[in-house]
Amino acid sequence: MIYGIDYGELEFSSNSMDELPGAFGTSASLALRFGQTIFSMASIFFMCLDVAFFTYTAFCYLVTVMGLVIPWSITLIVVDAYSVFIKCLPRQPKILLVIIVGDLVLSFLLLAAASSTASVTTLMLAAEGYCIAKPCSRYQLSAAMAFFSWFLSLASSLFNLWLLPSL
């Protein structure tokens, strides 16, 4: 008993970081991955509604990045779902590090793709008569969905980065 506090009564849990919402293997992580996949699919859907998107490099870059993000997210959805429903997936630091690095790389690519798509769309709208309103609004929706996907990807990566030292 020091300073009136009996430290023998306090429980120190080594699993306190394992319960971090949004970390790999939790239901919040599953929700983040599911949202990331939905926004990525919506982004590529809105971009591909117009057949002339391939004439702009920024739009092709967005479609390429989404082609990387969607399989990555679906794979991690399956792993998170297995971990949440079966509850027997052990957390290993090397696997978690690969997931963190993959998320960080893809989130930076997503940010670049979303930003370039948004800026090219803004330039096209600023040039009078250069872009018809319907395709440009689809490009804007695609960029917005890419930004939402980027936000969820970055959040997931940061939650997992926070979890890494406890393993």
DSSP file with accessible surface (Angstrom, degrees, kcal/mol):
  #  RESIDUE AA STRUCTURE BP1 BP2  ACC     N-H-->O    O-->H-N    N-H-->O    O-->H-N    TCO  KAPPA ALPHA  PHI   PSI    X-CA   Y-CA   Z-CA
    1    1 A M              0   0  166      0, 0.0     2,-0.4     0, 0.0     5,-0.2   0.000 360.0 360.0 360.0 115.6    0.0    0.0    0.0
    2    2 A I  B >   -A    5   0A  94      3,-2.0     3,-1.9     1,-0.2     0, 0.0  -0.984 360.0 -11.1-123.6 128.1    1.6    3.2   -1.2
    3    3 A Y  T 3  S-     0   0  217     -2,-0.4    -1,-0.2     1,-0.3     3,-0.1   0.853 128.2 -56.3  53.4  36.0   -0.1    6.6   -0.8
    4    4 A G  T 3  S+     0   0   60      1,-0.2     2,-0.5    -3,-0.1    -1,-0.3   0.564 113.5 115.6  79.5   6.1   -3.3    4.9    0.3
    5    5 A I  B <   -A    2   0A  80     -3,-1.9    -3,-2.0     3,-0.0     2,-0.9  -0.935  56.0-149.3-113.3 125.0   -3.6    2.8   -2.9
    6    6 A D    >   -     0   0   68     -2,-0.5     3,-1.1    -5,-0.2     4,-0.4  -0.818   9.5-170.2 -91.8 106.8   -3.4   -0.9   -2.7
    7    7 A Y  T 3  S+     0   0  110     -2,-0.9     3,-0.4     1,-0.2    -1,-0.2   0.643  77.7  73.4 -74.6 -11.0   -1.8   -2.0   -6.0
    8    8 A G  T 3  S+     0   0   68      1,-0.2    -1,-0.2    -3,-0.1    -2,-0.0   0.771  94.2  53.5 -71.3 -24.9   -2.6   -5.6   -5.2
    9    9 A E  S <  S+     0   0  150     -3,-1.1     2,-0.2     2,-0.1    -1,-0.2   0.685  89.6  92.3 -83.8 -19.6   -6.3   -5.0   -5.9
   10   10 A L        -     0   0   90     -4,-0.4     2,-0.6    -3,-0.4    -3,-0.0  -0.550  69.7-140.3 -77.8 140.6   -5.7   -3.5   -9.3
   11   11 A E        -     0   0  186     -2,-0.2     2,-0.7     2,-0.0    -2,-0.1  -0.903   9.8-160.2-102.0 123.7   -5.9   -5.8  -12.3
   12   12 A F        -     0   0  166     -2,-0.6     2,-0.5     2,-0.0     3,-0.0  -0.905  11.2-157.3-102.9 115.3   -3.3   -5.1  -15.0
   13   13 A S    >   -     0   0   76     -2,-0.7     3,-0.8     1,-0.1     4,-0.1  -0.800  17.5-163.7 -97.0 129.2   -4.5   -6.6  -18.2
   14   14 A S  T 3  S+     0   0  103     -2,-0.5     3,-0.4     1,-0.2     4,-0.2   0.586  91.1  63.9 -81.2  -9.3   -1.9   -7.4  -20.9
   15   15 A N  T 3>  +     0   0   79      1,-0.2     4,-0.8     2,-0.1     3,-0.4   0.270  67.0 106.1 -95.6  10.5   -4.8   -7.7  -23.4
   16   16 A S  T <4 S+     0   0   80     -3,-0.8     3,-0.5     1,-0.3    -1,-0.2   0.873  83.8  44.9 -62.7 -34.2   -5.9   -4.1  -23.1
   17   17 A M  T >4 S+     0   0   47     -3,-0.4     3,-1.4     1,-0.2    -1,-0.3   0.737 102.6  66.5 -78.6 -23.0   -4.5   -3.3  -26.5
   18   18 A D  T 34 S+     0   0   38     -3,-0.4    -1,-0.2     1,-0.3    -2,-0.2   0.728  96.5  56.8 -68.1 -20.3   -6.0   -6.4  -28.0
   19   19 A E  T 3< S+     0   0  137     -4,-0.8    -1,-0.3    -3,-0.5    -2,-0.1   0.265  74.5 134.6 -92.4   9.3   -9.4   -4.9  -27.4
   20   20 A L    X   -     0   0   21     -3,-1.4     3,-1.8     1,-0.1     2,-0.1  -0.447  60.2-122.2 -63.3 118.6   -8.7   -1.8  -29.4
   21   21 A P  T 3  S+     0   0   86      0, 0.0     3,-0.1     0, 0.0    -1,-0.1  -0.421  96.0  24.6 -63.7 134.5  -11.7   -1.1  -31.7
   22   22 A G  T 3  S+     0   0    1      1,-0.4   138,-0.2    -2,-0.1   137,-0.1   0.253  92.3 126.8  95.9 -12.1  -10.7   -1.0  -35.3
   23   23 A A  S X  S-     0   0    0     -3,-1.8     3,-1.6   136,-0.2     6,-0.5  -0.378  75.7 -70.8 -76.6 160.4   -7.7   -3.2  -34.9
   24   24 A F  T 3  S+     0   0    9      1,-0.2    -1,-0.2   132,-0.2     3,-0.1  -0.178 119.5  22.3 -53.3 129.6   -7.1   -6.3  -37.0
   25   25 A G  T 3  S+     0   0   10      1,-0.3    -1,-0.2    -3,-0.1     2,-0.2   0.516  97.1 112.2  91.8   6.9   -9.5   -9.1  -36.1
   26   26 A T  S <> S-     0   0   25     -3,-1.6     4,-1.9     1,-0.1    -1,-0.3  -0.675  77.9-115.0-107.4 166.0  -12.3   -7.1  -34.5
   27   27 A S  H  > S+     0   0   85     -2,-0.2     4,-2.2     1,-0.2     5,-0.1   0.840 117.5  56.3 -68.6 -30.4  -15.8   -6.4  -35.6
   28   28 A A  H  > S+     0   0   35      2,-0.2     4,-2.5     1,-0.2    -1,-0.2   0.889 106.0  50.7 -67.5 -36.9  -14.9   -2.7  -36.0
   29   29 A S  H  > S+     0   0    0     -6,-0.5     4,-2.7     2,-0.2     5,-0.2   0.902 108.4  52.5 -64.6 -39.6  -12.1   -3.7  -38.4
   30   30 A L  H  X S+     0   0   32     -4,-1.9     4,-2.5     1,-0.2    -2,-0.2   0.918 110.1  48.1 -61.4 -41.9  -14.5   -5.8  -40.3
   31   31 A A  H  X S+     0   0   64     -4,-2.2     4,-2.7     2,-0.2    -2,-0.2   0.909 111.0  50.5 -66.2 -41.0  -16.8   -2.7  -40.6
   32   32 A L  H  X S+     0   0   27     -4,-2.5     4,-2.5     1,-0.2    -2,-0.2   0.926 113.0  46.0 -61.1 -45.5  -13.9   -0.5  -41.7
   33   33 A R  H  X S+     0   0    0     -4,-2.7     4,-2.4     2,-0.2    -2,-0.2   0.894 112.1  50.9 -64.6 -40.8  -12.9   -3.0  -44.4
   34   34 A F  H  X S+     0   0  121     -4,-2.5     4,-2.5    -5,-0.2    -2,-0.2   0.936 112.4  46.3 -64.3 -44.1  -16.4   -3.5  -45.6
   35   35 A G  H  X S+     0   0   17     -4,-2.7     4,-2.7     1,-0.2     5,-0.3   0.907 111.2  52.5 -63.4 -41.0  -16.9    0.3  -45.9
   36   36 A Q  H  X S+     0   0    0     -4,-2.5     4,-2.2    -5,-0.2    -1,-0.2   0.918 111.1  46.9 -61.3 -42.4  -13.6    0.6  -47.7
   37   37 A T  H  X S+     0   0    7     -4,-2.4     4,-2.6     2,-0.2     5,-0.2   0.921 112.2  49.4 -66.7 -42.8  -14.6   -2.1  -50.2
   38   38 A I  H  X S+     0   0   82     -4,-2.5     4,-2.5     1,-0.2    -2,-0.2   0.939 113.6  45.6 -63.2 -45.9  -18.0   -0.5  -50.8
   39   39 A F  H  X S+     0   0   64     -4,-2.7     4,-2.4     1,-0.2    -1,-0.2   0.889 113.0  50.7 -66.6 -36.4  -16.6    3.0  -51.4
   40   40 A S  H  X S+     0   0    0     -4,-2.2     4,-2.3    -5,-0.3     5,-0.2   0.917 111.8  46.8 -66.4 -42.6  -13.9    1.6  -53.6
   41   41 A M  H  X S+     0   0   80     -4,-2.6     4,-2.2     2,-0.2    -2,-0.2   0.890 112.4  50.5 -66.0 -38.8  -16.4   -0.3  -55.7
   42   42 A A  H  X S+     0   0   25     -4,-2.5     4,-2.8    -5,-0.2     5,-0.2   0.906 109.6  51.8 -65.1 -39.7  -18.6    2.7  -55.9
   43   43 A S  H  X S+     0   0    0     -4,-2.4     4,-1.9     1,-0.2    -2,-0.2   0.939 112.8  43.0 -62.4 -47.0  -15.7    4.8  -57.0
   44   44 A I  H  X S+     0   0   41     -4,-2.3     4,-2.3     2,-0.2    -1,-0.2   0.865 113.0  54.5 -69.7 -31.9  -14.7    2.5  -59.8
   45   45 A F  H  X S+     0   0  119     -4,-2.2     4,-0.7    -5,-0.2    -2,-0.2   0.951 110.0  44.8 -64.9 -48.6  -18.4    2.1  -60.8
   46   46 A F  H  < S+     0   0   50     -4,-2.8     3,-0.4     1,-0.2     4,-0.4   0.856 114.8  49.7 -65.5 -33.6  -18.9    5.8  -61.2
   47   47 A M  H >< S+     0   0    0     -4,-1.9     3,-0.9    -5,-0.2     6,-0.2   0.909 110.8  48.5 -70.1 -40.0  -15.7    6.2  -63.1
   48   48 A C  H 3< S+     0   0   60     -4,-2.3    -1,-0.2     1,-0.2    -2,-0.2   0.501  88.5  82.8 -84.1  -2.1  -16.4    3.4  -65.5
   49   49 A L  T 3< S+     0   0   71     -4,-0.7     2,-0.5    -3,-0.4    -1,-0.2   0.808  87.9  62.4 -66.4 -28.5  -19.9    4.6  -66.3
   50   50 A D  S X  S-     0   0   29     -3,-0.9     3,-1.1    -4,-0.4    -1,-0.1  -0.871  75.1-153.7-100.0 127.4  -18.3    7.0  -68.8
   51   51 A V  T 3  S+     0   0  116     -2,-0.5     3,-0.5     1,-0.2    -1,-0.1   0.638  89.1  63.9 -76.5  -9.6  -16.5    5.2  -71.6
   52   52 A A  T >   +     0   0   40      1,-0.2     3,-1.5     2,-0.1    -1,-0.2   0.334  68.9 100.2 -97.0  10.6  -14.1    8.1  -72.2
   53   53 A F  G X  S+     0   0   34     -3,-1.1     3,-1.7     1,-0.3     7,-0.3   0.823  70.3  68.8 -65.7 -27.5  -12.5    8.0  -68.8
   54   54 A F  G 3  S+     0   0  131     -3,-0.5    -1,-0.3     1,-0.3    -2,-0.1   0.603  82.8  72.7 -71.3  -7.5   -9.4    6.2  -70.2
   55   55 A T  G <  S+     0   0   87     -3,-1.5     2,-0.5     1,-0.1    -1,-0.3   0.601  90.1  68.3 -80.8  -9.0   -8.4    9.3  -72.2
   56   56 A Y  S <> S-     0   0   58     -3,-1.7     4,-2.0    -4,-0.2     3,-0.2  -0.948  72.4-149.2-114.6 127.6   -7.2   11.0  -68.9
   57   57 A T  H  > S+     0   0  125     -2,-0.5     4,-2.5     1,-0.2     5,-0.2   0.874  96.7  56.3 -62.7 -39.4   -4.2    9.6  -67.0
   58   58 A A  H  > S+     0   0   15      1,-0.2     4,-2.0     2,-0.2    -1,-0.2   0.894 108.5  47.5 -62.3 -38.4   -5.5   10.7  -63.6
   59   59 A F  H  > S+     0   0    0     -3,-0.2     4,-2.2    -6,-0.2    -1,-0.2   0.889 111.3  50.4 -71.5 -38.2   -8.7    8.7  -64.2
   60   60 A C  H  X S+     0   0   42     -4,-2.0     4,-2.4    -7,-0.3    -2,-0.2   0.885 108.8  53.4 -63.8 -37.9   -6.8    5.6  -65.4
   61   61 A Y  H  X S+     0   0   79     -4,-2.5     4,-2.7     2,-0.2     5,-0.2   0.911 107.6  50.6 -63.1 -41.7   -4.6    5.9  -62.3
   62   62 A L  H  X S+     0   0    1     -4,-2.0     4,-2.6     2,-0.2     5,-0.2   0.937 111.0  47.9 -61.9 -44.8   -7.7    5.9  -60.0
   63   63 A V  H  X S+     0   0   31     -4,-2.2     4,-1.8     1,-0.2    -2,-0.2   0.910 112.2  50.2 -64.6 -38.5   -9.1    2.8  -61.7
   64   64 A T  H  X S+     0   0   89     -4,-2.4     4,-0.8     2,-0.2    -2,-0.2   0.932 111.6  47.1 -64.8 -44.8   -5.7    1.1  -61.4
   65   65 A V  H >X S+     0   0    3     -4,-2.7     4,-2.6     1,-0.2     3,-1.0   0.915 111.1  51.4 -65.1 -40.7   -5.4    1.9  -57.7
   66   66 A M  H 3X S+     0   0    0     -4,-2.6     4,-2.4     1,-0.3    -1,-0.2   0.849 103.1  60.4 -64.9 -30.7   -9.0    0.7  -57.1
   67   67 A G  H 3< S+     0   0   41     -4,-1.8    -1,-0.3    -5,-0.2    -2,-0.2   0.734 111.6  40.0 -66.3 -22.6   -8.0   -2.5  -58.9
   68   68 A L  H <X S+     0   0   95     -3,-1.0     4,-1.4    -4,-0.8    -2,-0.2   0.813 115.2  50.4 -89.2 -38.0   -5.4   -3.0  -56.2
   69   69 A V  H  X S+     0   0    0     -4,-2.6     4,-2.9     2,-0.2     5,-0.2   0.898 103.2  58.0 -71.2 -41.0   -7.5   -1.8  -53.2
   70   70 A I  H  X S+     0   0   25     -4,-2.4     4,-2.6     1,-0.2     5,-0.2   0.945 109.4  41.6 -62.4 -50.3  -10.6   -3.9  -53.9
   71   71 A P  H  > S+     0   0   70      0, 0.0     4,-2.4     0, 0.0    -1,-0.2   0.907 115.5  52.3 -64.1 -36.2   -8.9   -7.4  -53.8
   72   72 A W  H  X S+     0   0   64     -4,-1.4     4,-2.1     2,-0.2    -2,-0.2   0.939 112.7  44.5 -60.8 -46.2   -6.8   -6.3  -50.8
   73   73 A S  H  X S+     0   0    0     -4,-2.9     4,-2.1     2,-0.2    -1,-0.2   0.899 112.3  51.0 -67.9 -40.0   -9.9   -5.2  -48.9
   74   74 A I  H  X S+     0   0   71     -4,-2.6     4,-2.1    -5,-0.2    -1,-0.2   0.911 109.4  51.3 -65.2 -40.4  -11.9   -8.3  -49.8
   75   75 A T  H  X S+     0   0   85     -4,-2.4     4,-2.1    -5,-0.2    -1,-0.2   0.935 112.3  45.7 -61.1 -43.8   -9.0  -10.5  -48.6
   76   76 A L  H  X S+     0   0   10     -4,-2.1     4,-2.7     1,-0.2    -1,-0.2   0.792 107.5  58.3 -73.8 -25.0   -8.9   -8.7  -45.3
   77   77 A I  H  X S+     0   0   31     -4,-2.1     4,-2.9     2,-0.2     5,-0.2   0.931 107.4  47.8 -63.1 -44.8  -12.7   -8.8  -45.0
   78   78 A V  H  X S+     0   0   94     -4,-2.1     4,-2.5     2,-0.2    -2,-0.2   0.933 113.9  46.2 -62.5 -44.2  -12.5  -12.6  -45.2
   79   79 A V  H  X S+     0   0   45     -4,-2.1     4,-2.4     2,-0.2    -2,-0.2   0.924 115.0  46.7 -66.2 -42.9   -9.7  -12.7  -42.6
   80   80 A D  H  X S+     0   0    0     -4,-2.7     4,-2.7     2,-0.2     5,-0.2   0.903 112.1  50.3 -65.0 -41.6  -11.5  -10.3  -40.3
   81   81 A A  H  X S+     0   0   25     -4,-2.9     4,-2.9     2,-0.2     5,-0.4   0.923 111.3  48.8 -63.3 -41.7  -14.7  -12.2  -40.6
   82   82 A Y  H  X>S+     0   0  119     -4,-2.5     4,-2.3    -5,-0.2     5,-0.8   0.928 113.5  47.1 -61.6 -43.5  -13.0  -15.5  -39.9
   83   83 A S  H  X5S+     0   0   14     -4,-2.4     4,-0.7     3,-0.2     6,-0.2   0.878 115.8  44.4 -67.1 -38.6  -11.4  -13.9  -36.8
   84   84 A V  H  <5S+     0   0   25     -4,-2.7    -2,-0.2   -58,-0.2    -1,-0.2   0.932 122.9  33.5 -73.3 -44.9  -14.6  -12.3  -35.6
   85   85 A F  H  <5S+     0   0  154     -4,-2.9    -2,-0.2    -5,-0.2    -3,-0.2   0.856 130.5  31.1 -85.9 -33.7  -16.9  -15.3  -36.1
   86   86 A I  H  <5S-     0   0   95     -4,-2.3    -3,-0.2    -5,-0.4    -2,-0.1   0.782  86.8-156.1 -92.6 -30.7  -14.5  -18.2  -35.4
   87   87 A K     << +     0   0  169     -5,-0.8    -4,-0.2    -4,-0.7    -3,-0.1   0.855  61.3 103.1  59.5  42.7  -12.4  -16.3  -32.8
   88   88 A C        +     0   0   72     -6,-0.3    -5,-0.1     2,-0.1    -1,-0.1   0.212  37.6 118.3-136.3  19.0   -9.3  -18.4  -33.2
   89   89 A L        -     0   0   57     -6,-0.2     2,-0.2    -7,-0.1    -2,-0.0  -0.775  55.0-144.4 -90.4 112.7   -6.9  -16.3  -35.4
   90   90 A P        -     0   0   85      0, 0.0     2,-0.6     0, 0.0    -2,-0.1  -0.504  14.7-122.2 -75.4 146.7   -3.8  -15.5  -33.4
   91   91 A R        -     0   0   63     -2,-0.2     3,-0.1     4,-0.0   -66,-0.0  -0.788  29.1-171.3 -89.5 124.7   -2.2  -12.1  -34.0
   92   92 A Q     >  -     0   0   96     -2,-0.6     4,-2.6     1,-0.1     5,-0.2  -0.949  25.0-134.7-117.1 136.4    1.4  -12.3  -35.1
   93   93 A P  H  > S+     0   0   64      0, 0.0     4,-2.4     0, 0.0     5,-0.2   0.862 103.6  51.6 -59.3 -37.6    3.6   -9.3  -35.4
   94   94 A K  H  > S+     0   0  177      2,-0.2     4,-1.9     1,-0.2     5,-0.1   0.911 112.3  45.2 -68.5 -40.5    5.0  -10.1  -38.8
   95   95 A I  H  > S+     0   0   83      2,-0.2     4,-2.2     1,-0.2    -1,-0.2   0.921 113.9  49.7 -67.7 -42.3    1.5  -10.6  -40.3
   96   96 A L  H  X S+     0   0    3     -4,-2.6     4,-2.6     1,-0.2    -2,-0.2   0.893 108.5  53.5 -64.1 -36.5    0.3   -7.4  -38.7
   97   97 A L  H  X S+     0   0   88     -4,-2.4     4,-2.8    -5,-0.2     5,-0.2   0.911 107.6  50.5 -64.7 -40.1    3.3   -5.5  -40.0
   98   98 A V  H  X S+     0   0   95     -4,-1.9     4,-2.7     1,-0.2    -1,-0.2   0.920 111.7  48.2 -62.9 -41.4    2.5   -6.7  -43.5
   99   99 A I  H  X S+     0   0   10     -4,-2.2     4,-2.7     2,-0.2    -2,-0.2   0.921 112.5  48.6 -66.1 -41.4   -1.1   -5.5  -43.2
  100  100 A I  H  X S+     0   0    3     -4,-2.6     4,-2.7     2,-0.2    -2,-0.2   0.945 114.1  45.0 -64.2 -47.3    0.0   -2.1  -41.8
  101  101 A V  H  X S+     0   0   76     -4,-2.8     4,-2.7     2,-0.2     5,-0.3   0.927 114.0  49.9 -64.0 -43.1    2.5   -1.5  -44.5
  102  102 A G  H  X S+     0   0   17     -4,-2.7     4,-2.5    -5,-0.2     5,-0.2   0.924 112.5  47.3 -60.8 -42.9    0.0   -2.7  -47.2
  103  103 A D  H  X S+     0   0    0     -4,-2.7     4,-2.5    -5,-0.2    -2,-0.2   0.911 112.9  48.7 -64.8 -42.8   -2.6   -0.4  -45.8
  104  104 A L  H  X S+     0   0   47     -4,-2.7     4,-2.2     2,-0.2     5,-0.2   0.935 113.1  46.5 -64.5 -45.1   -0.3    2.6  -45.6
  105  105 A V  H  X S+     0   0   78     -4,-2.7     4,-2.3     1,-0.2    -2,-0.2   0.947 116.0  45.2 -62.0 -47.6    1.0    2.1  -49.1
  106  106 A L  H  X S+     0   0   16     -4,-2.5     4,-2.7    -5,-0.3    -1,-0.2   0.862 110.4  54.2 -67.4 -32.5   -2.5    1.7  -50.5
  107  107 A S  H  X S+     0   0    0     -4,-2.5     4,-2.4    -5,-0.2    -1,-0.2   0.904 109.4  47.6 -69.7 -36.3   -3.8    4.7  -48.5
  108  108 A F  H  X S+     0   0  131     -4,-2.2     4,-2.3     2,-0.2    -2,-0.2   0.907 113.4  48.3 -68.1 -39.3   -1.1    6.9  -50.0
  109  109 A L  H  X S+     0   0   53     -4,-2.3     4,-2.6    -5,-0.2    -2,-0.2   0.908 111.9  50.3 -63.9 -40.8   -1.9    5.6  -53.5
  110  110 A L  H  X S+     0   0    0     -4,-2.7     4,-2.9     2,-0.2     5,-0.3   0.906 109.5  50.3 -63.4 -42.6   -5.6    6.2  -52.8
  111  111 A L  H  X S+     0   0   54     -4,-2.4     4,-2.5     2,-0.2     5,-0.2   0.927 112.5  47.0 -62.3 -43.1   -5.0    9.7  -51.6
  112  112 A A  H  X S+     0   0   42     -4,-2.3     4,-2.5     2,-0.2     5,-0.2   0.922 114.6  46.5 -64.3 -43.1   -2.9   10.5  -54.7
  113  113 A A  H  X S+     0   0    0     -4,-2.6     4,-2.3     2,-0.2   -51,-0.2   0.920 114.3  46.7 -67.1 -43.1   -5.5    9.0  -57.0
  114  114 A A  H  X S+     0   0    0     -4,-2.9     4,-2.5     2,-0.2    -2,-0.2   0.919 114.2  48.2 -65.6 -41.6   -8.4   10.7  -55.4
  115  115 A S  H  X S+     0   0   51     -4,-2.5     4,-2.5    -5,-0.3    -2,-0.2   0.919 112.8  46.9 -66.1 -43.2   -6.6   14.1  -55.3
  116  116 A S  H  X S+     0   0   31     -4,-2.5     4,-2.5    -5,-0.2     5,-0.2   0.910 113.2  49.3 -67.4 -38.4   -5.6   13.9  -59.0
  117  117 A T  H  X S+     0   0    0     -4,-2.3     4,-2.3   -59,-0.2    -2,-0.2   0.929 112.6  47.6 -64.9 -43.5   -9.1   12.8  -60.1
  118  118 A A  H  X S+     0   0   29     -4,-2.5     4,-2.3    -5,-0.2    -2,-0.2   0.912 113.4  47.7 -64.9 -40.6  -10.7   15.7  -58.1
  119  119 A S  H  X S+     0   0   62     -4,-2.5     4,-2.4     2,-0.2    -2,-0.2   0.914 112.3  47.8 -70.3 -40.1   -8.2   18.2  -59.5
  120  120 A V  H  X S+     0   0   34     -4,-2.5     4,-2.4     2,-0.2    -1,-0.2   0.919 112.5  50.2 -66.0 -39.5   -8.6   17.1  -63.1
  121  121 A T  H  X S+     0   0    1     -4,-2.3     4,-2.3    -5,-0.2    -2,-0.2   0.916 110.2  50.0 -64.3 -40.8  -12.4   17.2  -62.7
  122  122 A T  H  X S+     0   0   87     -4,-2.3     4,-2.0     1,-0.2    -2,-0.2   0.912 111.1  49.2 -63.5 -41.6  -12.2   20.7  -61.3
  123  123 A L  H  X S+     0   0  124     -4,-2.4     4,-1.6     1,-0.2    -1,-0.2   0.895 110.4  50.9 -64.3 -39.2  -10.1   21.8  -64.2
  124  124 A M  H  < S+     0   0   11     -4,-2.4     7,-0.5     1,-0.2     6,-0.4   0.883 111.5  47.2 -66.2 -38.4  -12.5   20.3  -66.7
  125  125 A L  H  < S+     0   0   69     -4,-2.3    -1,-0.2     1,-0.2    -2,-0.2   0.833 108.1  56.1 -71.4 -31.6  -15.4   22.0  -65.0
  126  126 A A  H  < S+     0   0   71     -4,-2.0     2,-0.8    -5,-0.2    -2,-0.2   0.838  92.4  77.5 -70.1 -31.3  -13.6   25.4  -65.0
  127  127 A A  S >X S-     0   0   47     -4,-1.6     3,-1.8    -5,-0.1     4,-0.6  -0.702  93.8-125.3 -80.8 110.5  -13.0   25.2  -68.7
  128  128 A E  T 34 S+     0   0  179     -2,-0.8    -2,-0.1     1,-0.3    -3,-0.1  -0.324  86.9   3.5 -60.7 130.0  -16.3   26.2  -70.1
  129  129 A G  T 34 S+     0   0   82      2,-0.3    -1,-0.3    -4,-0.2     3,-0.1   0.467 101.3 105.2  78.5   0.6  -17.8   23.7  -72.6
  130  130 A Y  T <4 S+     0   0  140     -3,-1.8     2,-0.4    -6,-0.4    -2,-0.1   0.833  82.2  32.6 -82.9 -31.2  -14.9   21.2  -72.1
  131  131 A a  S  < S-     0   0   22     -4,-0.6    -2,-0.3    -7,-0.5    -1,-0.2  -0.987  78.8-128.8-131.4 129.4  -16.8   18.8  -70.0
  132  132 A I     >  -     0   0  129     -2,-0.4     4,-1.9     1,-0.1     5,-0.2  -0.451  29.5-119.1 -70.3 146.4  -20.5   17.9  -70.1
  133  133 A A  H  > S+     0   0   75      1,-0.2     4,-2.3     2,-0.2     5,-0.2   0.865 105.7  57.3 -60.9 -38.2  -22.1   18.1  -66.7
  134  134 A K  H  > S+     0   0  133      2,-0.2     4,-1.7     1,-0.2    -1,-0.2   0.957 110.5  39.8 -65.9 -51.1  -23.2   14.5  -66.5
  135  135 A P  H  > S+     0   0   22      0, 0.0     4,-2.3     0, 0.0    -1,-0.2   0.912 115.7  52.9 -64.1 -37.7  -19.8   12.8  -66.9
  136  136 A a  H  X S+     0   0    0     -4,-1.9     4,-2.3     1,-0.2    -2,-0.2   0.887 107.0  51.5 -65.8 -35.6  -18.1   15.5  -64.8
  137  137 A S  H  X S+     0   0   50     -4,-2.3     4,-2.3    -5,-0.2    -1,-0.2   0.881 109.4  51.0 -68.4 -33.1  -20.5   14.9  -61.9
  138  138 A R  H  X S+     0   0   59     -4,-1.7     4,-2.4     2,-0.2    -2,-0.2   0.900 109.2  50.5 -67.0 -39.6  -19.8   11.1  -62.2
  139  139 A Y  H  X S+     0   0    3     -4,-2.3     4,-2.3     2,-0.2    -2,-0.2   0.891 110.2  50.3 -63.8 -39.3  -16.1   11.9  -62.0
  140  140 A Q  H  X S+     0   0   91     -4,-2.3     4,-2.5     2,-0.2    -2,-0.2   0.909 110.7  48.8 -64.9 -41.7  -16.7   14.1  -58.9
  141  141 A L  H  X S+     0   0   76     -4,-2.3     4,-2.6     2,-0.2     5,-0.2   0.906 110.4  51.9 -63.1 -40.3  -18.7   11.3  -57.3
  142  142 A S  H  X S+     0   0    0     -4,-2.4     4,-2.0     1,-0.2    -2,-0.2   0.919 110.4  47.7 -62.5 -42.9  -15.9    8.8  -58.1
  143  143 A A  H  X S+     0   0    4     -4,-2.3     4,-2.2     2,-0.2    -2,-0.2   0.908 111.2  51.3 -65.4 -39.8  -13.3   11.1  -56.5
  144  144 A A  H  X S+     0   0   36     -4,-2.5     4,-2.2     2,-0.2    -2,-0.2   0.926 110.1  48.6 -64.0 -43.0  -15.6   11.6  -53.4
  145  145 A M  H  X S+     0   0   31     -4,-2.6     4,-2.4     1,-0.2    -1,-0.2   0.882 109.8  53.2 -64.4 -36.1  -15.9    7.8  -53.0
  146  146 A A  H  X S+     0   0    0     -4,-2.0     4,-2.5    -5,-0.2    -1,-0.2   0.896 107.8  50.7 -65.8 -38.8  -12.2    7.4  -53.4
  147  147 A F  H  X S+     0   0   66     -4,-2.2     4,-2.4     2,-0.2    -2,-0.2   0.907 110.3  49.4 -64.9 -40.4  -11.6   10.0  -50.6
  148  148 A F  H  X S+     0   0  103     -4,-2.2     4,-2.0     2,-0.2    -2,-0.2   0.923 111.7  48.8 -63.2 -42.6  -14.0    8.1  -48.3
  149  149 A S  H  X S+     0   0    0     -4,-2.4     4,-2.3     1,-0.2    -2,-0.2   0.908 110.4  51.7 -63.1 -39.8  -12.2    4.8  -49.1
  150  150 A W  H  X S+     0   0   57     -4,-2.5     4,-2.8     1,-0.2     5,-0.2   0.922 107.6  52.3 -62.8 -43.6   -8.9    6.5  -48.3
  151  151 A F  H  X S+     0   0  128     -4,-2.4     4,-2.3     1,-0.2    -1,-0.2   0.926 111.9  45.1 -60.4 -44.1  -10.1    7.8  -45.0
  152  152 A L  H  X S+     0   0   30     -4,-2.0     4,-2.4     2,-0.2    -1,-0.2   0.890 113.0  51.2 -68.4 -37.7  -11.3    4.3  -43.9
  153  153 A S  H  X S+     0   0    0     -4,-2.3     4,-2.3     2,-0.2    -2,-0.2   0.924 111.8  46.4 -64.7 -44.1   -8.0    2.7  -45.2
  154  154 A L  H  X S+     0   0   43     -4,-2.8     4,-2.5     2,-0.2     5,-0.2   0.914 111.5  51.9 -65.1 -41.2   -5.9    5.2  -43.2
  155  155 A A  H  X S+     0   0   21     -4,-2.3     4,-2.4    -5,-0.2     5,-0.2   0.937 110.5  48.0 -61.6 -44.9   -8.0    4.7  -40.1
  156  156 A S  H  X S+     0   0    0     -4,-2.4     4,-2.2     1,-0.2    -1,-0.2   0.917 111.7  50.2 -62.0 -42.7   -7.6    1.0  -40.3
  157  157 A S  H  X S+     0   0    0     -4,-2.3     4,-2.3     1,-0.2    -1,-0.2   0.914 111.1  48.4 -63.5 -41.6   -3.9    1.3  -40.8
  158  158 A L  H  X S+     0   0   89     -4,-2.5     4,-2.0     2,-0.2    -1,-0.2   0.891 109.7  51.9 -68.8 -37.7   -3.5    3.7  -37.8
  159  159 A F  H  X S+     0   0   68     -4,-2.4     4,-1.4    -5,-0.2    -1,-0.2   0.922 112.9  45.5 -62.6 -42.9   -5.5    1.4  -35.5
  160  160 A N  H  X S+     0   0    0     -4,-2.2     4,-1.7     2,-0.2    -2,-0.2   0.866 109.5  54.9 -69.6 -34.7   -3.3   -1.5  -36.4
  161  161 A L  H  < S+     0   0   80     -4,-2.3    -1,-0.2     1,-0.2    -2,-0.2   0.886 107.1  51.3 -63.6 -35.7   -0.2    0.6  -36.0
  162  162 A W  H  < S+     0   0  152     -4,-2.0     4,-0.3     1,-0.2    -1,-0.2   0.845 110.6  49.3 -68.6 -32.3   -1.3    1.4  -32.5
  163  163 A L  H >< S+     0   0    0     -4,-1.4     3,-1.4     1,-0.2     4,-0.5   0.817  92.5  79.5 -76.5 -28.8   -1.8   -2.3  -31.8
  164  164 A L  G >< S+     0   0   41     -4,-1.7     3,-1.7     1,-0.3    -1,-0.2   0.855  85.7  55.0 -55.5 -45.3    1.6   -3.4  -33.1
  165  165 A P  G 3  S+     0   0  112      0, 0.0    -1,-0.3     0, 0.0    -2,-0.1   0.779 101.3  60.7 -63.4 -21.8    3.8   -2.5  -30.1
  166  166 A S  G <         0   0   48     -3,-1.4    -2,-0.2    -4,-0.3  -148,-0.1   0.613 360.0 360.0 -80.5 -10.3    1.6   -4.6  -27.8
  167  167 A L    <         0   0   71     -3,-1.7   -75,-0.1    -4,-0.5    -3,-0.0  -0.424 360.0 360.0 -87.1 360.0    2.3   -7.8  -29.6
